[in-house]
Amino acid sequence: MLDKVQERLCSENTIDFSDLAALTINCTLKPSPQGSHTAKLLGVPEAILARNGVSLEQVRLVDHTIAPGVYPDMTEHGFETDAWPAIWEKIERADILIVGTPIWLGQKSSVCQRLIERLYGHSGQTNEKGQYVFYGKTGGCIVTGNEDGIKNVGMHVLYSLQHVGYAIPPQADAGWIGEAGPGPSYGDPKQDGEGYVGFDNDFTRRNATFMTWNLMHMARMLKDAGGLPCHGNSVDLWNDGRRFDAPNPEYR
């Protein structure tokens, strides 16, 4: 999966990432065991993470019955089943989240939109510092498709991640698109039988590599610093201050 340059970068690395945890979430519309082009491109950052000792979990979201909604457990809001709480446990453990999505009609997949909505359902929760629960985590995304839209999809996914509290490092997205219209997708065998479509695309491989290393570096810095300092961004301190300064005695 990794080329010679990517392998050399891994072998020459002197930074210990072995205490970091990463999660990749594939937002393909195809359930297992169908092949997923998004999964193939996710394989690049996954290989880099694994080669550097980062513990890795993978989720194909469409394989799970995720109820729509913006609450942590939608069985408490009218749905009979909701597999999200188990997925959330993996997200909560992960220092690094990489979201992979195909492009449909120029947009992220409906599965990816559901992921973002369910992440938003935890946006009111806080960590031990009183910060929003996603503080101290870092996120990125990869995009595949046969239509224009990599930057548009990346913009929306990364905005959503930072809005709930993820730290987004430089160049935290990568993607590959084929020719407009029907045609081979990332990882399909080439017509001449020599290799696979997109695997030799230097632009995609470089961006996927930069994204992964930047995610690891950012996660390393955050973990070593004990997360973000809480001065000025603690929900608990903000609410306590509001109550303390409130003129009405019942809020004191």
C-alpha positions in Angstrom: 0.0 0.0 0.0 2.9 2.4 0.8 5.4 3.5 -1.8 9.2 3.8 -1.3 9.0 7.5 -0.1 6.2 6.7 2.3 8.0 3.7 3.7 11.2 5.8 4.1 9.3 8.4 6.0 8.0 5.8 8.4 11.3 4.0 8.8 13.2 7.2 9.5 10.7 8.5 12.1 12.0 9.1 15.6 8.8 10.3 17.2 6.9 7.9 19.5 3.3 7.8 18.5 2.5 4.4 20.1 0.3 5.8 22.8 -2.0 7.5 20.3 -5.3 6.0 19.1 -6.9 6.6 15.7 -10.3 5.8 14.2 -11.2 5.8 10.6 -14.9 6.0 9.7 -15.8 5.0 6.1 -19.0 6.8 5.0 -19.5 4.7 1.8 -23.0 3.9 0.8 -22.0 0.3 0.2 -22.5 -2.3 3.0 -19.9 -5.0 3.7 -18.7 -7.1 2.0 -19.0 -5.0 -1.1 -15.8 -3.3 -2.2 -15.4 0.3 -1.3 -13.2 2.8 -3.2 -13.3 5.0 -0.1 -11.9 2.2 2.0 -9.0 1.8 -0.5 -8.0 5.4 -0.2 -8.4 5.3 3.6 -5.9 2.4 3.4 -3.1 4.9 2.8 -3.4 6.8 6.1 -4.3 3.6 7.9 -1.0 2.0 6.7 1.0 5.1 7.8 -0.7 5.1 11.2 -0.1 1.4 11.7 3.6 1.6 10.7 4.1 4.2 13.3 2.6 2.3 16.2 -0.7 4.2 16.4 -3.5 1.9 17.5 -6.2 1.8 14.8 -9.9 1.0 14.7 -12.0 1.1 11.6 -15.8 1.5 11.2 -17.9 1.3 8.0 -20.9 3.3 9.2 -23.5 1.9 6.8 -23.0 -1.5 8.4 -24.6 -0.3 11.6 -28.2 0.9 12.2 -27.5 4.5 13.1 -30.7 6.3 13.9 -31.1 9.9 12.6 -31.0 12.6 15.2 -28.9 14.9 17.2 -28.9 13.2 20.6 -26.3 10.7 22.0 -28.9 7.8 22.1 -31.9 8.1 19.9 -33.6 5.1 21.6 -34.4 7.8 24.3 -36.1 9.8 21.5 -38.5 7.4 19.8 -36.3 5.0 17.9 -36.4 1.2 18.7 -32.7 0.7 17.9 -29.6 2.8 17.6 -26.1 1.5 17.2 -24.5 4.9 17.7 -23.6 4.6 21.4 -21.2 1.8 20.6 -19.6 3.9 17.8 -19.4 6.8 20.1 -17.2 4.7 22.5 -14.7 4.3 19.7 -14.8 8.0 18.8 -14.3 9.0 22.5 -11.2 6.8 22.7 -9.6 8.1 19.6 -7.1 10.9 19.6 -7.3 11.1 15.7 -10.5 10.8 13.6 -10.3 10.4 9.8 -13.6 10.6 8.0 -13.7 9.1 4.5 -16.6 9.9 2.2 -17.4 9.5 -1.5 -18.9 12.4 -3.5 -22.5 12.2 -4.6 -24.0 15.1 -6.6 -21.0 17.2 -5.5 -21.6 16.6 -1.8 -20.5 14.3 0.9 -22.6 11.1 1.3 -25.8 10.9 3.3 -24.0 8.5 5.6 -21.3 11.2 6.3 -24.0 13.8 7.0 -25.6 11.4 9.5 -22.2 11.0 11.2 -21.8 14.7 11.5 -25.3 15.1 12.9 -24.6 12.4 15.5 -21.3 14.0 16.4 -23.1 17.2 17.0 -25.4 15.4 19.4 -22.4 15.3 21.8 -21.4 18.9 21.3 -22.8 19.9 24.7 -20.8 17.4 26.7 -17.7 18.4 28.4 -14.3 16.9 29.5 -12.7 17.0 32.9 -11.5 20.6 32.3 -15.0 21.7 31.5 -14.2 22.1 27.8 -16.3 20.6 25.0 -15.7 16.9 24.8 -13.9 17.0 21.4 -11.2 19.3 22.7 -7.8 17.7 22.5 -8.7 15.5 19.5 -7.7 16.1 15.9 -9.5 15.4 12.7 -9.1 15.0 8.9 -10.9 13.6 5.9 -10.4 11.9 2.6 -12.7 12.1 -0.4 -13.2 9.9 -3.4 -15.5 10.1 -6.5 -15.9 10.6 -10.2 -17.2 14.1 -10.0 -15.7 17.5 -9.0 -16.1 18.3 -5.3 -13.1 17.2 -3.3 -12.5 20.7 -1.9 -16.2 21.4 -1.3 -16.7 18.2 0.6 -13.4 18.6 2.5 -14.4 22.2 3.5 -17.8 21.1 4.9 -16.5 18.0 6.7 -13.5 19.8 8.3 -15.7 22.8 9.2 -18.1 20.5 11.0 -15.3 18.8 12.9 -13.7 22.0 14.1 -17.2 23.4 15.0 -17.7 20.7 17.6 -14.2 21.0 18.9 -11.7 19.0 16.9 -8.3 20.6 16.2 -7.7 20.6 12.4 -4.0 20.6 11.4 -2.6 22.0 8.2 -3.6 20.2 5.0 -5.9 17.8 6.8 -7.7 16.5 3.6 -6.9 14.4 0.6 -8.8 13.1 -2.3 -9.0 11.5 -5.7 -11.5 11.9 -8.5 -11.6 10.2 -11.9 -13.0 11.6 -15.1 -16.4 13.2 -15.0 -19.2 10.6 -15.6 -19.1 6.8 -15.5 -15.7 5.3 -15.4 -13.2 3.6 -13.2 -13.0 4.7 -9.6 -10.1 4.7 -7.1 -8.6 1.2 -6.8 -10.3 -0.3 -9.8 -8.0 -2.5 -11.9 -6.5 -0.6 -14.9 -7.7 -1.7 -18.3 -4.2 -2.9 -19.3 -4.1 -5.0 -16.1 -1.0 -3.2 -14.9 -1.9 -1.9 -11.4 -4.9 0.0 -10.0 -6.5 3.3 -10.9 -5.3 6.2 -8.7 -2.7 4.2 -6.8 0.1 6.0 -8.7 -1.3 9.5 -8.5 1.5 11.4 -6.8 -0.8 14.4 -5.8 -3.2 12.1 -3.9 -0.4 10.1 -2.3 1.4 13.2 -1.2 -1.7 14.9 0.2 -2.8 11.7 2.0 0.7 11.4 3.5 1.0 15.0 4.6 -2.5 14.8 6.2 -1.6 11.7 8.2 1.7 13.0 9.5 0.1 16.3 10.4 -2.6 14.5 12.2 -0.1 12.5 14.2 2.1 15.5 14.9 -0.9 17.5 16.1 -2.2 14.7 18.2 1.3 14.2 19.7 1.5 17.9 20.7 -2.0 17.9 22.2 -1.4 14.8 24.2 2.0 16.0 25.5 0.5 19.3 26.5 -2.4 17.6 28.3 -4.8 18.9 25.7 -5.7 22.6 25.1 -5.3 24.9 28.1 -8.7 25.6 29.6 -8.3 29.3 30.2 -11.0 31.2 28.3 -12.7 28.1 26.8 -14.2 26.2 29.7 -17.9 25.9 29.6 -18.0 25.1 33.3 -16.0 28.2 34.2 -18.1 30.3 31.9 -21.4 29.1 33.4 -20.0 29.4 37.0 -19.0 33.0 36.2 -22.4 33.8 34.8 -24.1 32.5 37.8 -21.7 34.3 40.2 -22.2 37.6 38.4 -26.0 37.3 38.0 -28.0 40.0 39.8 -30.8 37.6 40.8 -29.9 35.9 44.1 -31.5 32.6 42.9 -28.6 32.2 40.4 -25.9 32.6 43.1 
